[in-house]
């Protein structure tokens, strides 16, 4: 019976880690692919263009281009679902309600960004802010869950995310709106990759009674 419980515990860690690592990979490659197919004549730049412009620019004169919009929106929808599923398995192992709430909000935020593109207000800004804020807080809180030096990187990624989120106006003249947003979003993506890899590794080394 103990072996059965241990195997179930390892499986939860493996699935959570695999799904989180997959999320980081999908978001990163999905954004890159959406940028590749964005029309040259519309001048999409990492400095001036928001990430969500791939799905749609903001009103009143929203621009939606294909296939970039479909690629980006489905990237966010799939990623949001995977985060929620991964969060379920993570909670089954750690039983940490705060982590479950923060990562759950992150999953809902990412899902909402895909369901409600930039031309849909106020839903898109609300879900974007939810994803960014809960993403930074999730990375910071994971410091309590990680038992390796990676926890310091997780803490750093979370602090960077929230710092640029709440001081965005200060850095826009230097980095541009799109540049600032990437300093908010990409640390969370990197955290997903690191945290997911850590969980998969932990599932291999976990022993009964740890």
Steps between C-alpha positions, in 0.01 A plus 500: 500500500787734583662426163170576327470837676863582421452420131186715492691786664782471248249496216343825621842667507593365159177614338509845662863549400448373147195723443669811642812444288273445199316826575823701504607341171164553330472865604855582391479322165142613438591865539807459277292324233230766515766768453643315201169513313412859591486709176815705443305802380334540841838534675474279807793570733590363842556854627176666392257210444331326790514121505120485478510704178562164337140411583358847443601858561293710739190702393385720343680399182584141583713304257466122477736311271502133412647254569669694784173557687397134491848385601519739794145455626518121493844512660348685794187283517695173497757634745232620740333159500833323552583731794169416666550126451860520620385698801260218588782248513725742688233550765454126537866474597568812708147569629595868510186714468684827438703351216183346361317832502787701348579253222128445441453874447801497267341223294168683482678821403693338217188319380305826505766678294444244225122497522476881510756654257620858528202642310260382772484736797495507796542121511841486335671757727348333807622154407841635396548671834382186680753289311789739559434566868425139594794383287745713694347399832501131403870512419575675830286260703662195340807595706326308780449190287843472340779338702792586276690814393238538227277662762714813488456522124125450542494783753703723267274428201192583706647825631606606148151430368323703767761778499454572129124449527458774760770735369418464131452873436849569632670271248283555192718784367799266513354160407174588328162360595572165340843477657365567849224241454758239401694571820174424680397190306821316413627456858181301569560289190855430616365411845263247345791333322718491811225399743370233265846350459553509876174315567582228248842457658349492847265221398800281419687561825197501732505229764233371732489706819673812352 
